[in-house]
């Protein structure tokens, strides 16, 4: 176990998607888990004003918890976080709603620390279509948003986006795009999971895949273990290669059922889109603090230390540097 422990401690560990309940307890658990950085969701169904309020709240977290977390604007900040023994926070969106119909808002949010933004969350917005309704592809306005995100250095995320819109974003973007948190359809057929063809398409176009452990999308559902999660990571690496895959857990730690009701209804209140039932993370990685277990489980799978280091964080740093330019 000591080998895995030291490997974890000495590696860059990045979680490409966390949507947990933001509080001191969670940040302390990130420290226990040895997280170097994480993409933390500050907007799903919110528009501009409510998203700004969420960022104001996060600025307060940075002030009050500066001993254990710090903001991330560049990949140099991620490396600095590692040196300082703090967790770097990348602010991220899971929807383009916060841009409303104002292209100029993209740059405003970038300056506030938003490094990754998903084009649509499950349903239609002004940019494109989510994975739970008929997919009309990337709109004209959406093309403008992609161009502006490329210009300012904000990564396009396609995790909850429909396949047609995703394909058109991949082709339109001059910089790498990502599925920050997804699982393979080859292991479980679900509208949120990506087919082998989709995984290969994004990888062939220089894109990136973060693998989630969200139990309803894993082969064994809420009975899944960390080994099931590793199987999914390994499956995607075998399609996309070990340089274009990372971790994106989708940790929802600390949230109650009302949060999931908000997530699973269109715009947070309208029609029901999906039903999760009980949410239980895979045994062995139930909390952010158990992140070191993932390094051990990947080594147990027979992975080399170098391969583990790349997928656990270095690959994220490399792709973010390509997108952010610094």
N, C-alpha and C positions, 0 to 999 in steps of 0.2 A: 504493500500500500504506500510505503514511503516514496517510491519512485513516482507514482502518480501524484502524490501530494506535492513533491518538489517541482514536478513538471507543471502542475497547475499554478503553483505560486510564482513560477518564473516565466509564465506565458502571458500573452495579451489575451484576456478573456472578454468577449463581446457578445451581448445579447441583442440581436437585431430587432426585437419587439417585446416590450413589456407594457402592459396596460393595467398595472396593479393599483391598489389604493395608495396614493402618495402620502407618506407620513414617515416620521423619524424611524419607526420600527422597521419599515420596509428598507430604508436606506442602510440601516444597521445590518439587515439580513444580506443586502448586496455585498457589504464588506465581508461578512462571514463566508459568502460564496466566492469571494475573490474576484468579483466583477470589475474589470478595468473600465468598461463603458457599456451603456445601454441606450437604445432608441426608445424613449419614453413618450407615450401617446398623450398629447394635450388637446386633441380635437378629433371628434368622430362625427357627431350630428350637429355640432355647434357652428354658428355663423361667425362672422368677423368679431363682433363685440364680445361674445361669450368666450371665444378662443383667446382673445386678448386678456380677458379676466383670468383664464387658466394659466396663461404665461406670467401674469403678474403674481399669481399664487406661487408658481414655480420659482420666480425670482426671490420670493420670501423664503422658500425652502433652501435656496442656495445660501442666503444670508444666515439662516438659523442653523444650518447643518454643514457649514463650510469646512468642518473638521473631517467630514467623510464623503461629501459630494462636491463636484465642481461643474460648471457649464462647459460644453464642448462646441467650438466653432470650427476647428480645424483638426486634422489628424495629429498635428503636433500636440494639441490639447489632450488627445487620447494617450499619447506616449507620456506626456507630463503627468497625467492622472496616475499612470502606472508607477512612475518614479515617486510620486507623493503618497502613494498608498490610499488614494481616494478613488471613488467611482465617477467617471465622467458621464454627464447626462447630455445626450443628444435629444433635443425636442423634436417630436415627430407628429405628423397628422396621419389619420386613417381615412381621410376624406378631403376632397378639394372644396368643401362647402365654405370654409373660412375665407377662401379667395373671393367668394361671392362672384360678381361679374366684373371684378376690377383686376386687370393684369398687374397693375402697380403694387397690389397687396403681396404678390409673390416675393418681391425684393424686400418689402418691409418685414415680412416674417423671417426671411433668410437672415437679415441683420439682427433679428431677435434670437437667433440660434436654432431655427427650424431647418434641419439638414436633410430631412426625408419627408415626402408627402405622398400619400396614396391618392390615386386619381379618382376613385369612387369607392364607397363603402356599401356593398351589397345591392344598391339600387341605382337608378338614374340620377345624374346631376347635370350641371351645365357642361361638364367636361366629357363625360362618357357614361358607361353603364357598368353596374356591379354584376356579380355572378348569380343573382337571384331573380333576374327578369330578362326579357327579350333584349338582346344586345345590339344596339344600333351603331356601335363603334365610336371612335373618337370624333367629337364634334369639331367644327371649325374653330370655335373658341378654345376647345381642348388642344388643338394643334398650337395655338398661340401660347397656351399655358405651358405645354411641353417645351417649346422654344425658349420661353422666359425662364423656366426652371433650369434648363441647360445653361443659359447665359449667366444666371446668378450663382449656379452651383448648388442646386437642390435635387436630391435623388427622387426619381419617379418610382413609386411602389405600386405593384399590381396584385397584391395578395388576394384582395376581395373583389377584384375587377373581372368583368366578363371576358371570355376568351377572345372575342373579336376586338374589343377595345384594347385589351392587352397586346394583341398582335400588332395593332396599329400604333400603339405607343412605342413598342420595341422598334418598329421600323422608322418611326418619326424622330426618335431621340438620337442625338449625336453623341450622347454619353451613355454609359452603362445604366440600365434600369434593373429593378429587382422584384422578386417575390420575397418580401422580408420575412414572411412567416407562412409557409405552406407545407402540404404533405402530398405524397404521390397517390394518384388514382389507382395505380397498379397494385397497391396494397389495400386500398378501400375506396369503393366507388361513392363519392360524395361531391355535391356541386362546388364545394370549396376546395377540393383537391385538384391537383394539376395532372393532366395526362402525360405519359412519357414524351409524346410529341411536343407538348407545350414546354416541358422542362428542357428538352433538347433545343427547341427553337430559341428560348431566351439565352441559353448558354452559348449556342452557336453565334449569337449576335453580341457576345461580350457581356451579357447580363449576369446577374447574381441570384442565388437561391438561398434564402434562410429557411431552415427546417424547423417547423413548430412541433410541439408535443401535445397540442390541444386534444385531449382524450377522445372527444366524439369523432374526430377525424382519423384517429389511429385504428389499426386493424382490430384490436381487442377492446376498443371503447374505454369505458371507465375501469376495466379490469387490466388495462395496459400497465406495463412495467418499463423501467428505464431501458431494458433490453429491446422492447418493442420500438422505443424511440430511436435507439441506435440502429436497429434494422432499417428504419425509414431514412435515417441520415445516410447510411451505407448504400441504400437503394438509389438515392438521388446522386450521390457521389459517382456511382457506377455509370450514370447517364451523363452528368455534367462535368465530371472530372473534379479532382481534389482541390483545384485552385479557385473554383467559382461557387463554392458551397460554404455556408456558415450556419450559425445557430440563430434562431428567432423564436424563442419559446412561446410567446403569447401568455406569459404569466399574468394571471388575474388575481393575484394574492391579496387578500383582505377585503374583497368585494362581497356583498350579499346578493340575494336573488333579485332585488330591485334593479341592480346594475345590469344584470343579464336580460331582464325584461326590457330595459332601455335600449340595449344593444340589438336585441332581436326584433325590434319593431322599426319599420321604416321611419326615418327622421326621429326616432326615439319614442314616438307616441302613436304612429298611424298603424297600418296593417302589420300583422305578424308575418315575419319572413321565414323564421326557422325556430325550432325548439330544441334546446340542448338537454333539458332534464338536469340531472345532478352533474356538477363539474368536479371531477377529481383528477388531479394531475397524476402521471404515472408513478407507481411505487418506486422509490429511490430518488425521485427528484420532485417531491411535493412542494418544496419551498425553494426560493432563490438561494438560500443558505446552503442547499445541498448540491450546488453547481459542481463542486469538485468530484462528486460521484460520476458525473458525465465523462470527465477526463479518464477516470478509472474504467468506466464501461467501454469507452472507445479503445483503450489499450487491451481490455479483455477480448475485444472483437478481433484482435490481431493487428491493429493499426500501428504503424511506426510512430515514434514520438513526434517526428517532423510533420507527419500528416495530421496528427491530433492538434498540434500547435496552429497549423494553417486553418483548419476548420473551426477551431474554438475561438479564433479571433483575428489572426493575421490577414486572412482573406478579406474580412470586412474592412480592415484598415486600408488595404490595397485598393479596393474598389471605391471606397469613399474618397480616397486621395484623387482618383481619376475623375470623380464627379465634382468634388469640392475644389480641386485644383491646388490644394495646400494641406 
